């Protein structure tokens, strides 16, 4: 891996952004940078913010948190909504402190940070509940049919969370999400002022790492963690989208074996990594690509 060369380029002050697909080694690189050059590690992953998942979302371990300062990890309750807008508000004061090393696999957080994001009013709970009901009863197509054409053209039409978010914005504000995006304010952090890195692992190498990492998660107590989340489990919560959570919950509920849950979770992780790579390829063309392999 070319991490040694990258670490030498970091310097003492410039913010570092580390994006990459799941299991590509982002957290290890961030730890090495902070150990050698100082700074604070800042989470940019949409699921590592939740306090109810540490093992299953590959949050830094307690030992890693003791080794270097970490911010915005596990600070949100399991049943609380948390969007990119919430994350931007949380990360803004961090940028005026020690040099941030911002790491995660949620591409939307990074593009909002470096390209700006419209200040859309929060969705009232009644509208969100209505969107949940439509999604459950009629499916994603019903929500797609109710949003404006320009937003429908731009968003990932296969992503239920993105589609429902667009529907909620239109219902809440009377303006389409695309219209809000077109009036975006300046970014909190200009890309030119950072060292922006996107890890690009080889497909076979990443596939093997994903499988191996899920087995490690099971060894480290992922099933016990899922068991703690079983009472009152609600798959509609944002925190319930943790990769592997629905599968392990299904095993605990007796609807699939542990081997089946493992197989489906690994497949879900691979599919998620594919979506991440597509986002990075399309939206992060000006980032420095770091090619990774097993060599």
C-alpha contacts under 8 A as a table, 3 or more apart, distances in Angstrom:
res1	aa1	res2	aa2	distance
1	X	4	X	7.74
1	X	291	X	7.68
1	X	292	X	5.67
1	X	293	X	6.80
1	X	294	X	7.84
1	X	295	X	7.21
2	X	5	X	5.65
2	X	6	X	6.55
2	X	290	X	7.31
2	X	291	X	7.73
2	X	292	X	7.58
3	X	6	X	5.01
3	X	7	X	6.01
3	X	29	X	7.08
4	X	7	X	5.24
4	X	8	X	6.37
5	X	8	X	5.19
5	X	9	X	6.59
6	X	9	X	5.19
6	X	10	X	6.60
7	X	10	X	5.35
7	X	32	X	7.68
7	X	33	X	5.91
8	X	11	X	7.12
10	X	14	X	7.00
10	X	16	X	7.46
10	X	33	X	7.56
10	X	37	X	7.62
10	X	195	X	7.18
11	X	14	X	6.56
11	X	37	X	6.77
12	X	37	X	5.61
12	X	38	X	6.96
12	X	99	X	7.84
13	X	99	X	5.68
14	X	99	X	6.65
14	X	193	X	6.93
14	X	194	X	5.73
14	X	195	X	6.82
15	X	99	X	5.58
15	X	100	X	5.26
15	X	101	X	5.95
15	X	102	X	7.76
15	X	193	X	7.29
15	X	194	X	4.92
15	X	195	X	6.32
16	X	100	X	6.49
16	X	101	X	4.66
16	X	102	X	6.16
16	X	194	X	5.62
16	X	195	X	4.76
16	X	196	X	5.96
16	X	197	X	7.57
17	X	101	X	5.91
17	X	102	X	4.84
17	X	103	X	6.00
17	X	194	X	6.97
17	X	195	X	6.14
17	X	196	X	4.66
17	X	197	X	5.83
18	X	26	X	6.35
18	X	30	X	7.48
18	X	101	X	7.39
18	X	102	X	6.10
18	X	103	X	4.64
18	X	104	X	6.59
18	X	196	X	6.38
18	X	197	X	4.93
18	X	198	X	5.85
18	X	199	X	7.42
19	X	26	X	6.96
19	X	103	X	5.96
19	X	104	X	5.41
19	X	105	X	5.49
19	X	106	X	7.68
19	X	107	X	7.25
19	X	110	X	7.90
19	X	197	X	6.19
19	X	198	X	4.61
19	X	199	X	6.25
20	X	24	X	6.33
20	X	26	X	6.64
20	X	104	X	6.93
20	X	105	X	5.36
20	X	198	X	5.25
20	X	199	X	4.63
20	X	200	X	6.66
20	X	276	X	7.44
20	X	277	X	7.47
20	X	280	X	7.70
21	X	24	X	5.80
21	X	105	X	5.60
21	X	199	X	7.31
21	X	200	X	7.75
21	X	273	X	5.08
21	X	274	X	7.86
21	X	276	X	5.61
21	X	277	X	6.31
22	X	105	X	6.38
22	X	210	X	7.60
22	X	269	X	7.48
22	X	272	X	7.80
22	X	273	X	5.80
23	X	26	X	7.65
23	X	206	X	6.98
23	X	209	X	6.32
23	X	210	X	5.84
23	X	213	X	7.25
24	X	199	X	6.87
24	X	200	X	7.85
24	X	201	X	6.51
24	X	206	X	6.65
24	X	209	X	7.78
25	X	28	X	5.42
25	X	29	X	6.44
26	X	29	X	5.30
26	X	30	X	6.30
26	X	103	X	6.52
26	X	104	X	7.05
26	X	199	X	7.55
27	X	30	X	5.04
27	X	31	X	6.19
27	X	60	X	7.43
27	X	103	X	6.83
27	X	104	X	7.96
28	X	31	X	5.18
28	X	32	X	6.29
29	X	32	X	5.13
29	X	33	X	6.23
30	X	33	X	5.17
30	X	34	X	6.28
30	X	41	X	6.67
30	X	101	X	6.40
30	X	102	X	7.94
30	X	103	X	6.97
31	X	34	X	5.30
31	X	35	X	6.01
31	X	41	X	7.48
31	X	64	X	7.91
31	X	68	X	7.02
32	X	35	X	5.07
32	X	36	X	6.22
33	X	36	X	5.34
33	X	37	X	5.76
33	X	38	X	7.07
33	X	101	X	7.98
34	X	37	X	5.21
34	X	38	X	4.31
34	X	39	X	5.34
34	X	40	X	6.69
34	X	41	X	7.33
34	X	68	X	7.01
34	X	101	X	7.53
35	X	38	X	5.91
35	X	68	X	7.17
38	X	99	X	7.47
39	X	69	X	7.82
39	X	98	X	5.36
39	X	99	X	4.60
39	X	100	X	5.66
39	X	101	X	6.72
40	X	68	X	7.04
40	X	69	X	5.20
40	X	70	X	5.99
40	X	71	X	7.35
40	X	98	X	6.31
40	X	99	X	6.25
40	X	100	X	5.04
40	X	101	X	5.95
41	X	68	X	7.42
41	X	69	X	6.15
41	X	70	X	4.76
41	X	71	X	6.29
41	X	100	X	5.97
41	X	101	X	4.80
41	X	102	X	5.91
41	X	103	X	7.17
42	X	70	X	5.85
42	X	71	X	4.88
42	X	72	X	6.17
42	X	73	X	7.83
42	X	100	X	6.32
42	X	101	X	5.90
42	X	102	X	4.56
42	X	103	X	6.21
43	X	48	X	7.32
43	X	49	X	7.51
43	X	70	X	7.58
43	X	71	X	6.32
43	X	72	X	5.41
43	X	73	X	6.00
43	X	102	X	5.91
43	X	103	X	5.44
43	X	104	X	6.04
44	X	72	X	7.97
44	X	87	X	7.83
44	X	102	X	6.24
44	X	103	X	5.43
44	X	104	X	4.50
44	X	105	X	7.02
44	X	106	X	6.42
44	X	109	X	6.29
44	X	110	X	7.30
45	X	48	X	5.53
45	X	49	X	6.98
45	X	103	X	7.33
45	X	104	X	4.45
45	X	105	X	5.48
45	X	106	X	5.12
45	X	109	X	7.74
46	X	49	X	6.23
46	X	82	X	7.89
46	X	83	X	7.63
46	X	84	X	7.75
46	X	105	X	7.99
46	X	106	X	6.05
46	X	109	X	7.97
47	X	50	X	5.91
47	X	57	X	6.61
47	X	238	X	7.96
47	X	239	X	6.34
47	X	241	X	7.67
47	X	242	X	6.29
48	X	51	X	7.71
48	X	53	X	7.19
48	X	54	X	7.20
48	X	57	X	5.83
48	X	58	X	7.56
48	X	59	X	5.80
48	X	73	X	5.72
48	X	74	X	6.01
49	X	72	X	6.08
49	X	73	X	4.68
49	X	74	X	4.38
49	X	75	X	5.70
49	X	76	X	5.68
50	X	53	X	6.13
50	X	73	X	7.14
50	X	74	X	4.47
50	X	75	X	6.11
50	X	76	X	4.75
50	X	77	X	5.93
50	X	78	X	5.74
50	X	239	X	6.42
51	X	54	X	7.04
51	X	73	X	7.62
51	X	74	X	3.87
51	X	75	X	5.80
51	X	76	X	5.76
51	X	77	X	5.85
51	X	78	X	6.32
52	X	74	X	7.37
52	X	77	X	7.27
52	X	78	X	5.70
52	X	225	X	7.87
52	X	229	X	7.37
53	X	56	X	5.81
53	X	57	X	6.01
53	X	59	X	7.82
53	X	74	X	7.64
53	X	225	X	7.04
53	X	242	X	7.85
54	X	57	X	5.62
54	X	58	X	6.02
54	X	59	X	4.97
54	X	60	X	7.55
54	X	61	X	7.73
54	X	74	X	7.55
55	X	58	X	5.14
55	X	59	X	6.37
55	X	217	X	6.02
55	X	220	X	7.02
55	X	221	X	7.02
55	X	222	X	5.66
55	X	225	X	7.42
56	X	59	X	7.78
56	X	217	X	6.39
56	X	222	X	5.68
56	X	225	X	7.79
56	X	242	X	6.98
56	X	243	X	7.20
56	X	244	X	6.99
56	X	245	X	7.35
57	X	242	X	6.29
57	X	243	X	7.20
58	X	217	X	7.97
59	X	73	X	7.31
60	X	63	X	7.94
60	X	64	X	5.74
60	X	65	X	6.34
61	X	64	X	5.09
61	X	65	X	6.22
62	X	65	X	5.02
62	X	66	X	6.23
63	X	66	X	5.09
63	X	67	X	6.28
64	X	67	X	4.95
64	X	68	X	6.50
65	X	68	X	5.53
65	X	69	X	6.14
65	X	70	X	6.00
66	X	69	X	7.05
70	X	73	X	7.03
72	X	75	X	6.06
72	X	90	X	7.67
72	X	91	X	7.89
74	X	77	X	7.95
76	X	80	X	6.70
76	X	82	X	7.81
77	X	80	X	5.41
78	X	237	X	7.92
78	X	239	X	5.78
79	X	237	X	6.34
79	X	238	X	7.73
79	X	239	X	7.06
80	X	237	X	7.91
80	X	238	X	7.90
81	X	237	X	7.58
81	X	238	X	6.49
82	X	85	X	7.91
82	X	86	X	5.82
82	X	87	X	7.35
82	X	238	X	7.48
83	X	86	X	5.12
83	X	87	X	6.37
84	X	87	X	4.92
84	X	88	X	6.15
84	X	108	X	7.12
84	X	109	X	5.65
84	X	112	X	7.57
85	X	88	X	5.16
85	X	89	X	6.40
85	X	117	X	7.68
85	X	119	X	7.38
85	X	120	X	7.99
86	X	89	X	5.25
86	X	90	X	6.30
87	X	90	X	4.99
87	X	91	X	6.01
87	X	109	X	7.45
88	X	91	X	5.13
88	X	92	X	6.00
88	X	109	X	7.63
88	X	112	X	7.73
88	X	113	X	6.85
89	X	92	X	5.49
89	X	93	X	7.84
90	X	93	X	6.82
90	X	94	X	7.52
91	X	94	X	5.15
91	X	95	X	6.66
92	X	95	X	5.61
92	X	96	X	7.69
92	X	188	X	7.00
93	X	96	X	5.76
93	X	97	X	7.34
94	X	97	X	5.43
94	X	98	X	7.80
94	X	100	X	7.45
95	X	98	X	7.54
95	X	99	X	7.38
95	X	100	X	6.63
97	X	100	X	7.73
104	X	107	X	7.95
105	X	276	X	7.13
106	X	109	X	5.69
106	X	110	X	7.01
106	X	276	X	7.61
107	X	110	X	5.25
107	X	111	X	6.27
107	X	276	X	7.13
107	X	279	X	6.59
107	X	280	X	6.72
108	X	111	X	5.19
108	X	112	X	5.96
109	X	112	X	5.21
109	X	113	X	6.10
110	X	113	X	5.02
110	X	114	X	6.20
111	X	114	X	5.22
111	X	115	X	5.39
111	X	116	X	7.19
111	X	283	X	7.56
111	X	284	X	7.95
112	X	115	X	5.29
112	X	116	X	4.73
112	X	117	X	5.03
112	X	187	X	7.06
113	X	116	X	5.73
113	X	117	X	7.47
113	X	187	X	5.76
113	X	188	X	5.65
113	X	189	X	5.97
114	X	187	X	5.15
114	X	188	X	6.46
114	X	189	X	5.13
114	X	190	X	5.19
114	X	191	X	5.50
115	X	186	X	6.90
115	X	187	X	4.94
115	X	189	X	7.98
115	X	190	X	7.28
115	X	191	X	7.93
116	X	184	X	5.94
116	X	185	X	5.66
116	X	186	X	5.16
116	X	187	X	3.73
116	X	188	X	6.67
117	X	181	X	6.78
117	X	184	X	5.27
117	X	185	X	6.35
117	X	186	X	7.85
117	X	187	X	7.12
118	X	180	X	5.80
118	X	181	X	5.75
118	X	183	X	6.64
118	X	184	X	4.56
118	X	185	X	6.23
119	X	184	X	7.87
120	X	169	X	7.51
120	X	180	X	7.22
121	X	172	X	7.66
121	X	173	X	7.39
123	X	127	X	6.67
123	X	128	X	6.57
123	X	168	X	6.47
123	X	169	X	6.97
123	X	172	X	6.06
124	X	127	X	5.48
124	X	128	X	6.45
124	X	172	X	7.32
125	X	128	X	5.04
125	X	129	X	6.06
126	X	129	X	5.10
126	X	130	X	6.25
127	X	130	X	5.03
127	X	131	X	6.20
127	X	168	X	6.61
127	X	171	X	7.27
127	X	172	X	7.34
128	X	131	X	5.01
128	X	132	X	6.14
128	X	168	X	6.59
129	X	132	X	4.98
129	X	133	X	6.21
130	X	133	X	5.06
130	X	134	X	6.25
131	X	134	X	5.14
131	X	135	X	6.11
131	X	143	X	7.73
131	X	164	X	6.49
131	X	167	X	7.54
131	X	168	X	6.98
132	X	135	X	5.16
132	X	136	X	6.13
132	X	236	X	7.56
133	X	136	X	5.09
133	X	137	X	5.95
134	X	137	X	5.18
134	X	138	X	5.38
134	X	139	X	6.54
134	X	142	X	7.13
134	X	143	X	7.20
135	X	138	X	5.59
135	X	139	X	4.36
135	X	140	X	5.66
135	X	142	X	7.43
135	X	143	X	7.08
135	X	164	X	7.80
136	X	139	X	5.87
138	X	141	X	7.44
138	X	142	X	5.93
139	X	142	X	5.88
139	X	143	X	7.31
140	X	143	X	5.36
140	X	144	X	6.24
140	X	160	X	6.15
140	X	163	X	7.19
140	X	164	X	7.77
141	X	144	X	4.93
141	X	145	X	6.09
142	X	145	X	5.25
142	X	146	X	6.61
143	X	146	X	5.19
143	X	147	X	6.71
143	X	163	X	6.83
143	X	164	X	6.53
143	X	167	X	6.23
144	X	147	X	5.59
144	X	152	X	6.62
144	X	157	X	7.66
144	X	163	X	6.48
144	X	167	X	7.49
146	X	167	X	6.91
147	X	151	X	6.93
147	X	152	X	6.47
147	X	166	X	6.92
147	X	167	X	5.57
147	X	170	X	6.82
147	X	176	X	7.17
148	X	151	X	5.61
148	X	152	X	6.23
148	X	170	X	7.92
148	X	176	X	5.97
149	X	152	X	4.97
149	X	153	X	6.07
150	X	153	X	5.07
150	X	154	X	6.45
150	X	176	X	7.87
150	X	178	X	6.27
151	X	154	X	5.23
151	X	155	X	6.17
151	X	166	X	7.28
151	X	176	X	6.30
151	X	177	X	5.87
151	X	178	X	4.82
151	X	179	X	7.93
152	X	155	X	5.73
152	X	157	X	7.13
154	X	178	X	7.51
155	X	162	X	7.00
155	X	163	X	7.19
156	X	159	X	5.54
156	X	162	X	6.79
156	X	163	X	7.39
157	X	160	X	7.49
157	X	162	X	7.74
157	X	163	X	6.45
158	X	163	X	7.98
159	X	162	X	5.45
159	X	163	X	6.27
160	X	163	X	5.13
160	X	164	X	6.03
161	X	164	X	5.25
161	X	165	X	6.04
162	X	165	X	5.05
162	X	166	X	6.26
163	X	166	X	5.18
163	X	167	X	6.30
164	X	167	X	4.97
164	X	168	X	6.07
165	X	168	X	5.05
165	X	169	X	6.20
166	X	169	X	5.18
166	X	170	X	6.40
166	X	176	X	7.13
166	X	177	X	5.65
167	X	170	X	5.32
167	X	171	X	6.20
168	X	171	X	5.05
168	X	172	X	5.91
169	X	172	X	5.11
169	X	173	X	5.88
169	X	174	X	7.46
169	X	175	X	7.05
169	X	176	X	6.60
169	X	177	X	6.19
170	X	173	X	5.47
170	X	174	X	4.87
170	X	175	X	5.09
170	X	176	X	4.97
170	X	177	X	6.77
171	X	174	X	5.78
171	X	175	X	7.97
173	X	176	X	7.97
175	X	179	X	6.45
175	X	180	X	7.08
176	X	179	X	5.29
176	X	180	X	6.60
177	X	180	X	5.09
177	X	181	X	6.19
178	X	181	X	4.99
178	X	182	X	6.22
179	X	182	X	5.14
179	X	183	X	6.78
180	X	183	X	5.45
180	X	184	X	6.73
181	X	184	X	5.27
187	X	190	X	6.18
189	X	193	X	7.22
189	X	194	X	7.86
190	X	193	X	5.50
190	X	194	X	7.11
191	X	194	X	5.40
191	X	195	X	7.70
191	X	196	X	6.99
192	X	195	X	7.81
195	X	288	X	7.89
196	X	287	X	5.25
196	X	288	X	5.99
197	X	287	X	5.73
197	X	288	X	4.86
197	X	289	X	5.97
197	X	290	X	6.72
198	X	280	X	7.39
198	X	284	X	7.86
198	X	287	X	6.36
198	X	288	X	6.13
198	X	289	X	5.02
198	X	290	X	6.03
199	X	289	X	5.97
199	X	290	X	4.75
199	X	291	X	6.31
199	X	292	X	6.99
200	X	277	X	7.80
200	X	289	X	6.37
200	X	290	X	5.60
200	X	291	X	4.84
200	X	292	X	5.84
201	X	205	X	6.77
201	X	206	X	6.07
201	X	290	X	7.94
201	X	291	X	5.78
201	X	292	X	4.26
201	X	293	X	5.80
202	X	205	X	5.26
202	X	206	X	6.09
202	X	291	X	7.57
202	X	292	X	6.12
202	X	293	X	5.45
203	X	206	X	5.20
203	X	207	X	6.05
204	X	207	X	5.04
204	X	208	X	6.32
205	X	208	X	5.40
205	X	209	X	6.37
205	X	293	X	6.06
205	X	294	X	6.00
206	X	209	X	4.98
206	X	210	X	6.07
207	X	210	X	5.23
207	X	211	X	6.46
207	X	270	X	6.73
208	X	211	X	5.33
208	X	212	X	6.17
209	X	212	X	5.05
209	X	213	X	5.84
210	X	213	X	5.16
210	X	214	X	6.30
210	X	266	X	6.72
210	X	269	X	6.96
210	X	270	X	7.13
211	X	214	X	5.43
211	X	215	X	6.53
211	X	266	X	5.91
212	X	215	X	5.25
212	X	216	X	6.33
213	X	216	X	4.91
213	X	217	X	6.16
214	X	217	X	4.88
214	X	218	X	6.33
214	X	262	X	7.60
214	X	266	X	6.90
215	X	218	X	5.13
215	X	219	X	6.34
216	X	219	X	4.96
216	X	220	X	6.12
217	X	220	X	4.98
217	X	221	X	6.36
217	X	222	X	5.39
218	X	221	X	5.34
218	X	222	X	4.86
218	X	223	X	6.18
219	X	222	X	7.32
221	X	224	X	5.18
221	X	225	X	6.22
222	X	225	X	4.93
222	X	226	X	6.19
223	X	226	X	5.00
223	X	227	X	6.16
223	X	248	X	6.53
224	X	227	X	4.90
224	X	228	X	6.37
225	X	228	X	5.18
225	X	229	X	6.62
226	X	229	X	5.03
226	X	230	X	6.23
226	X	245	X	6.55
226	X	248	X	6.36
226	X	249	X	6.16
227	X	230	X	5.05
227	X	231	X	7.92
227	X	249	X	7.29
227	X	252	X	7.09
228	X	231	X	7.11
229	X	232	X	7.43
229	X	233	X	6.26
230	X	233	X	5.10
230	X	249	X	6.51
230	X	252	X	7.85
234	X	237	X	5.96
234	X	240	X	7.02
235	X	238	X	7.97
235	X	240	X	5.28
235	X	241	X	7.31
235	X	246	X	7.24
236	X	240	X	6.77
237	X	240	X	5.27
237	X	241	X	7.36
238	X	241	X	5.67
239	X	242	X	6.15
240	X	245	X	6.45
240	X	246	X	7.08
241	X	245	X	6.94
241	X	246	X	7.51
242	X	245	X	5.45
242	X	246	X	7.85
243	X	246	X	7.55
243	X	265	X	6.51
243	X	268	X	6.71
243	X	269	X	6.27
244	X	247	X	5.27
244	X	248	X	6.12
244	X	261	X	7.69
244	X	262	X	7.68
244	X	264	X	7.81
244	X	265	X	4.56
244	X	266	X	7.60
244	X	268	X	7.44
244	X	269	X	7.78
245	X	248	X	5.29
245	X	249	X	6.01
246	X	249	X	5.10
246	X	250	X	6.03
247	X	250	X	5.05
247	X	251	X	6.35
247	X	261	X	4.83
247	X	262	X	7.42
247	X	264	X	6.81
247	X	265	X	6.17
248	X	251	X	5.00
248	X	252	X	6.28
248	X	258	X	7.33
248	X	261	X	5.77
248	X	262	X	7.73
249	X	252	X	5.00
249	X	253	X	6.12
250	X	253	X	4.96
250	X	254	X	6.28
250	X	255	X	5.43
250	X	256	X	6.09
250	X	261	X	7.48
251	X	254	X	5.07
251	X	255	X	5.69
251	X	256	X	4.79
251	X	257	X	5.58
251	X	258	X	5.87
251	X	261	X	6.31
252	X	255	X	7.69
254	X	257	X	7.31
256	X	260	X	6.01
256	X	261	X	6.43
257	X	260	X	5.11
257	X	261	X	6.19
258	X	261	X	4.92
258	X	262	X	6.05
259	X	262	X	5.08
259	X	263	X	6.16
260	X	263	X	5.13
260	X	264	X	6.14
261	X	264	X	5.26
261	X	265	X	5.99
262	X	265	X	5.13
262	X	266	X	6.14
263	X	266	X	5.29
263	X	267	X	6.28
264	X	267	X	5.04
264	X	268	X	6.08
265	X	268	X	4.97
265	X	269	X	6.14
266	X	269	X	5.01
266	X	270	X	6.27
267	X	270	X	5.10
267	X	271	X	6.20
268	X	271	X	5.07
268	X	272	X	6.08
269	X	272	X	5.02
269	X	273	X	6.13
270	X	273	X	5.05
270	X	274	X	6.27
271	X	274	X	5.08
271	X	275	X	6.44
272	X	275	X	5.12
272	X	276	X	6.20
273	X	276	X	4.97
273	X	277	X	6.15
274	X	277	X	5.19
274	X	278	X	6.29
275	X	278	X	5.12
275	X	279	X	6.33
276	X	279	X	5.14
276	X	280	X	6.22
277	X	280	X	5.07
277	X	281	X	5.99
278	X	281	X	5.14
278	X	282	X	6.14
279	X	282	X	5.24
279	X	283	X	5.70
279	X	284	X	7.54
280	X	283	X	5.32
280	X	284	X	4.96
280	X	285	X	7.39
281	X	284	X	5.87
281	X	285	X	6.19
282	X	285	X	6.51
284	X	287	X	5.42
